[in-house]
């Protein structure tokens, strides 16, 4: 029969095949409503699995409901062979039951092997389903009329398009569901979960396990996140968390020692903006320097019926800096293919999951995720049952085959990444060192864990990027061998400081250590911000601790002042190697703090906004201090921004070019 043929005549009796799941069953009921609205005399039956049956008890217009037995996997049959005769008996009984109805037409909406079996034994003269490209598991073999599923429309509208076979035009969806009149009386309590993006991190923690490898000078990191956004979280990311446990179990039971040290990291607060992985990266700098690669086992999804999905390895490449290659994802995809797993690689210039926290430190990283293809209606979260109340273990079991594939990829990453330390990096050897000092910067997104473009630009210029984490005072020992030191803005999450009314600021000992480093010939960048940054250059709330930068700035002949700078750009002033090729510098949205050179100090204004200095280069002893009134100068928010050119100029200047 040709694809999309027209059914001859008018059907008397129709069967809808939608076996599961609960949400998809609800979304299929408009097919029933459209049939009954257009042909009131047609009898419409439905075949469904027991779990979703209660939905149909509320559906108006159904003539009969058939219950389909849950099929068994080969592994289940092997463990309990006695279940197979029972299943075959139930299928024979169902076939006889449906054959007695003498269906003219059957609509297999689901497009899976199990729904194909139901269609095949229905006895319908005309079996409508989806073509091979739009169905799964060889479902097309059970249907006689195979349709092309419409793209770019809601799944409800796609499923309603099946009615074109009997000449019915597209109509607005109507859900023919009527709860029993006394249904609400039976409800004793209700709970509302409101999913919001909190501005400050919640209380959470990381769990880290180290499995010693044959070579302790190299390491591989496997990560997953243990939080979920107010939902059951079996898919996102109970799946990844379970896979890490499975990797540990397999290695233990097999007695296998990985070729390099293996770190298994369960991160907290991923959904609140990667705080767990940012903390890990900030506090494991020595580990990052010996890490061959990092893989985040992000999550499964369970796509809505008819929505294609793929297993992906996503990473943030150096394309903005001239190299679009994806060495780590490509390598791992090749290894996975040898194990019978197909994974596609994808470049995304932005945050994806916890692996992104490692990009600013030049660690090859990738996110392993199974999700609906780009462009799926409603986005990946809606189309994949992510971040919704149906994200349960039962739903995860429906994609158990993909879960097993992801586990194989994770295990391959642990055991088959026996590579030289720099094999997967595209940056030149690090002959210089850039040290970011976050001793008083509690906000993780205002450091290289989120200033990814900046860290990558410095790495491409030959710098090893290091970080002194929040809460640890910087010392002279930290500063040894640093060609570039960046003092990040004092800021915390508490309006009155971390406690007892204390504000974040530089201590006297820290000020003297940094001043001595500059006086001895070092280059120090002192930054500030009038607001808290997250992703991009928009301030989420004011920074009450902006004045905490002044103990350091004033020791070096500079000062930050109270006031508002609303300009979106700063204009270069004069001539200097730091300004080579720069016509304008991008500022944040009201995040610049006014800046001035103290009387008696030597220096020059490099950029101004609203006639207020935004960047000043000052002399101190044998070294130089670059004061920036806005940390957003280390962010690129617009395509035409020249900030990245400024960073590369800064890297050259730190190497001694142009002094």
Beta strands, then each sheet from edge to edge (+ up, - down):
strand 1: 13-17
strand 2: 43-49
strand 3: 62-68
strand 4: 105-108
strand 5: 126-130
strand 6: 145-147
strand 7: 207-211
strand 8: 215-225
strand 9: 260-267
strand 10: 291-299
strand 11: 309-315
strand 12: 344-347
strand 13: 365-372
strand 14: 432-437
strand 15: 463-468
strand 16: 484-487
strand 17: 523-527
strand 18: 558-565
strand 19: 569-572
strand 20: 585-586
strand 21: 592-597
strand 22: 603-609
strand 23: 612-620
strand 24: 623-628
sheet 1: 3+ 2+ 1+ 4+ 5+ 6+
sheet 2: 7+ 9- 8- 10- 13- 11+ 12+
sheet 3: 15+ 14+ 16+ 17+ 24+ 23- 22+ 19- 20+
sheet 4: 18+ 21-
end
